Amino acid sequence: MRRHAYATGCLAIDAGGPMTDAFHRRQAGRFIVGKAQTTPDDEAPCDCNSGRRALRQWDSYPRGP
């Protein structure tokens, strides 16, 4: 049986104001921040967009539209 080791981390989102920030921290303590413009009527898009922008810095999220 083949086992895979996955790194653990933490995700925090600060939504509100003009920008929504997503903070991703890896187990080793390194972190990145992604920002997206806040959409007050529906926070889901800005939460997802800020998370994607952060993960792309670590090449953990595929590029695309």
Buried (B, 14 or more C-beta within 10 A) or exposed (E): EEEEEEEEBEEEBBBEEEEBBBBBBEEEEEEBBBBBEBBEEEBEBBBBBBBBBBBBEEEEBEEEE
